[in-house]
């Protein structure tokens, strides 16, 4: 480099990249689901293993807890303790399915003495309103009102209580944020006026993103991350998939949506995943046939 070039050299650029956070929105898993639907949790785990995010955040409502539905509880003659316990243990199974592929890969690396390949993300488990039902009914005290938290922590996740936002790299994460006196869930297009901080939440099952400039430069962002439910349980206004937050630092982040079908097509093993791959192959064949037809 010439002396003139050195003299014109500007201030050093900040090349420190932020962290990557994989967000798992409301999955509403049920122990009665088919293998094809349960496949989404294994597929998410394999994606995490390959993508290697620094942090994984479940936004809450990972399990549906249908037996604790207020409507069913009003109609029920008695509390079904066995069904409730089954759903609670199933939630633990979901956590293990998601983290399993990464942990199994790490174990292989340890046995092979490839410690440099070991990847250990931070696993964060937020309590949603469906999990919060557990503490609303006195009958669940038979298992302990902190049963879900204990199960989560034993599975290697960091538990955060319902509506207690957790600050990760300057971004607030919560199942949802409330508005004023009504305590109703805030919407993505108004939440920044309340938090004045970047935030990520779920609950509505729809996908939304908002961004505002702040004094002194920079922006704050709000993300409503959708859901992670099977297509036959996803409403017209809802979006299903995972979200990767890229370059997260000082409250800023970029988003990459990973639709449900993309996750299952690449990593799934159930019937639905097979149909997606068959459909993809057929579409490729149709394009090839059309190309030859017009050649």
C-alpha positions in Angstrom: 0.0 0.0 0.0 1.4 3.4 -1.0 2.1 6.2 1.5 -0.7 8.3 -0.1 -3.2 5.4 0.3 -2.2 5.0 3.9 -2.8 8.8 4.5 -6.2 8.6 3.0 -7.2 5.6 5.0 -10.4 6.3 7.0 -11.3 5.3 10.5 -11.2 1.6 11.3 -14.5 -0.2 10.5 -16.3 -2.2 13.2 -16.2 -5.7 11.9 -17.5 -7.4 15.0 -20.5 -9.5 14.0 -23.3 -10.1 16.3 -24.8 -13.4 17.5 -27.3 -15.6 15.8 -30.6 -16.5 17.6 -33.0 -19.2 16.4 -36.5 -18.4 17.4 -39.1 -21.1 17.8 -42.6 -19.6 18.0 -45.8 -21.1 19.4 -45.7 -24.8 18.4 -48.7 -26.0 20.5 -47.5 -29.6 20.6 -49.9 -32.3 21.6 -49.1 -35.8 22.8 -51.9 -37.1 20.5 -50.2 -35.8 17.4 -49.3 -38.1 14.5 -45.7 -38.9 13.8 -45.9 -36.7 10.7 -46.8 -33.7 12.9 -44.3 -34.6 15.7 -41.6 -34.7 13.0 -41.4 -30.9 13.1 -39.5 -31.0 16.4 -36.9 -33.4 15.2 -36.6 -31.4 12.0 -36.1 -28.2 14.0 -33.4 -30.0 16.0 -31.5 -31.0 12.9 -31.7 -27.5 11.5 -30.2 -26.2 14.7 -27.5 -28.8 14.6 -26.5 -27.7 11.0 -27.1 -23.9 11.3 -25.3 -23.7 14.7 -27.1 -20.6 16.2 -25.5 -19.2 19.3 -28.8 -19.1 21.2 -32.1 -20.9 20.8 -35.2 -19.3 22.2 -38.6 -21.0 22.5 -41.1 -18.2 22.8 -43.7 -20.2 24.8 -46.7 -22.3 24.2 -44.4 -25.1 23.1 -47.0 -27.5 24.3 -50.8 -27.0 24.0 -51.9 -28.4 27.4 -55.3 -29.2 26.0 -56.5 -31.0 29.2 -56.1 -27.7 31.0 -58.1 -25.7 28.5 -60.5 -23.4 30.5 -63.4 -24.5 28.3 -62.7 -28.2 29.0 -62.1 -27.7 32.7 -65.5 -26.0 33.1 -67.2 -28.9 31.4 -65.2 -31.7 33.1 -66.6 -33.4 36.1 -63.2 -34.1 37.6 -59.6 -33.1 37.1 -57.8 -35.6 34.9 -54.4 -35.8 36.6 -53.0 -38.5 34.4 -53.8 -36.6 31.2 -52.2 -33.4 32.5 -49.1 -35.2 33.7 -48.8 -36.9 30.2 -48.9 -33.5 28.5 -46.3 -32.1 30.9 -43.9 -35.0 30.2 -44.6 -34.7 26.5 -43.4 -31.1 26.7 -40.1 -32.3 28.1 -39.9 -34.8 25.2 -40.3 -31.8 22.8 -37.4 -30.0 24.5 -35.2 -33.1 24.1 -36.2 -33.7 20.5 -35.2 -30.1 19.7 -31.9 -30.2 21.5 -31.2 -33.9 20.8 -29.5 -33.7 17.4 -27.0 -31.1 18.6 -26.2 -33.1 21.7 -25.8 -36.3 19.8 -23.4 -34.6 17.3 -21.4 -33.2 20.2 -21.1 -36.6 21.8 -19.7 -38.0 18.5 -17.2 -35.1 18.3 -16.1 -35.8 21.9 -15.6 -39.5 21.2 -13.7 -38.6 18.0 -11.6 -36.1 19.9 -12.8 -33.2 17.7 -13.5 -30.7 20.4 -13.2 -27.9 17.9 -16.4 -29.1 16.3 -18.5 -29.1 19.5 -21.3 -26.5 19.4 -23.2 -25.7 22.6 -25.9 -23.1 22.1 -27.7 -21.5 25.0 -31.2 -23.0 25.2 -33.8 -20.6 26.5 -37.4 -21.7 27.4 -40.0 -19.0 27.8 -43.3 -19.8 29.6 -46.3 -19.1 27.5 -50.0 -18.6 28.5 -50.7 -22.3 27.8 -47.9 -23.4 30.2 -49.0 -20.8 32.7 -52.3 -22.7 33.0 -50.3 -25.2 35.0 -50.1 -22.9 38.0 -53.7 -21.7 37.8 -55.3 -24.9 39.0 -54.8 -26.1 42.6 -54.9 -29.7 41.4 -51.6 -29.4 39.7 -50.0 -28.7 43.0 -50.0 -32.5 43.4 -47.2 -32.6 41.0 -45.8 -29.2 42.0 -46.5 -25.8 40.5 -42.8 -25.6 39.5 -42.9 -29.0 37.8 -42.6 -27.6 34.3 -39.7 -25.4 35.3 -37.9 -28.3 36.9 -38.4 -30.4 33.9 -37.1 -27.7 31.6 -34.0 -27.0 33.6 -33.2 -30.7 33.9 -33.5 -30.9 30.2 -30.7 -28.3 29.9 -32.9 -25.2 29.2 -33.0 -21.9 31.0 -36.6 -21.2 32.1 -38.2 -17.8 32.2 -41.6 -17.1 33.8 -44.6 -16.0 31.9 -44.5 -12.3 30.8 -41.1 -11.7 32.5 -39.2 -10.4 29.5 -35.6 -11.6 29.1 -33.0 -9.2 27.7 -30.7 -10.9 25.2 -28.1 -8.7 23.5 -30.3 -5.7 23.9 -33.4 -7.3 22.5 -36.4 -8.1 24.8 -38.0 -11.6 24.4 -41.4 -12.5 25.9 -44.4 -14.6 25.0 -46.1 -11.3 24.5 -46.1 -7.8 25.8 -49.1 -6.1 27.5 -50.7 -2.8 26.9 -51.5 -0.3 29.6 -54.2 -1.0 32.2 -56.1 -3.5 30.1 -53.0 -5.9 30.1 -54.1 -7.1 26.7 -51.4 -8.4 24.2 -49.8 -5.5 22.3 -49.7 -5.6 18.5 -46.5 -5.5 16.4 -47.4 -2.1 15.0 -47.8 -0.4 18.4 -45.4 -2.3 20.7 -42.4 -0.1 20.0 -44.3 2.9 21.4 -44.5 1.0 24.7 -41.2 -0.7 25.0 -38.9 1.8 23.2 -36.7 -1.3 22.9 -36.3 -3.9 20.2 -38.5 -6.9 21.1 -39.5 -10.4 19.9 -42.7 -12.1 20.8 -45.3 -14.7 19.7 -48.8 -15.6 20.9 -50.8 -14.3 17.9 -49.5 -16.9 15.5 -49.3 -14.2 12.8 -46.0 -12.9 11.4 -45.3 -9.2 11.6 -42.3 -6.9 11.6 -42.0 -3.2 12.5 -39.0 -0.9 12.7 -38.5 2.7 13.9 -35.5 5.1 13.8 -34.2 6.3 17.1 -32.4 9.5 18.2 -28.7 9.3 17.7 -29.0 7.0 14.7 -29.9 3.3 14.5 -33.2 1.6 14.7 -35.3 -0.5 17.1 -37.3 -3.4 15.7 -40.4 -5.5 16.7 -40.9 -9.0 15.5 -44.0 -11.1 16.0 -42.6 -14.5 15.0 -45.7 -16.5 14.0 -46.1 -20.1 15.0 -44.6 -23.5 14.4 -47.8 -25.6 13.9 -48.6 -28.2 11.2 -50.3 -26.8 8.1 -53.7 -28.4 8.9 -53.7 -26.5 12.2 -52.5 -23.2 10.9 -55.2 -20.5 10.2 -55.4 -18.3 7.2 -54.0 -15.3 9.1 -51.2 -17.3 10.6 -47.7 -18.1 9.5 -45.8 -21.2 10.5 -42.0 -21.7 10.6 -38.8 -20.7 12.4 -37.0 -17.4 12.4 -33.3 -16.9 12.5 -32.1 -13.5 13.9 -28.8 -12.6 12.3 -26.1 -10.3 13.6 -27.8 -9.6 16.9 -26.1 -7.0 18.9 -26.9 -3.8 20.8 -30.6 -4.3 20.2 -30.4 -4.6 16.4 -30.9 -7.7 14.3 -31.8 -8.9 10.8 -34.4 -11.6 10.2 -34.5 -14.7 8.1 -37.8 -16.5 7.8 -37.6 -20.3 7.4 -41.1 -21.5 6.5 -42.5 -24.7 7.9 -42.4 -26.5 4.6 -38.7 -25.6 4.0 -37.8 -27.1 7.5 -39.7 -30.3 6.9 -38.7 -30.8 3.3 -35.0 -30.6 4.2 -35.0 -32.4 7.6 -38.3 -34.2 8.0 -38.8 -37.9 7.9 -42.6 -38.3 8.1 -45.2 -38.6 5.4 -45.7 -34.9 5.0 -42.0 -34.4 4.5 -41.9 -37.1 1.9 -44.8 -35.5 0.0 -42.9 -32.2 0.0 -39.8 -33.8 -1.5 -41.9 -35.7 -4.1 -43.6 -32.5 -5.1 -40.3 -30.7 -5.4 -38.9 -33.5 -7.6 -42.0 -33.5 -9.8 -41.8 -29.7 -10.2 -38.2 -30.1 -11.3 -39.1 -32.8 -13.8 -42.0 -30.7 -15.2 -39.6 -27.8 -15.8 -37.1 -30.1 -17.5 -39.9 -31.5 -19.7 -41.0 -28.0 -20.6 -37.5 -27.0 -21.5 -37.1 -29.9 -23.9 -40.5 -29.2 -25.4 -39.6 -25.7 -26.4 -36.0 -26.4 -27.3 
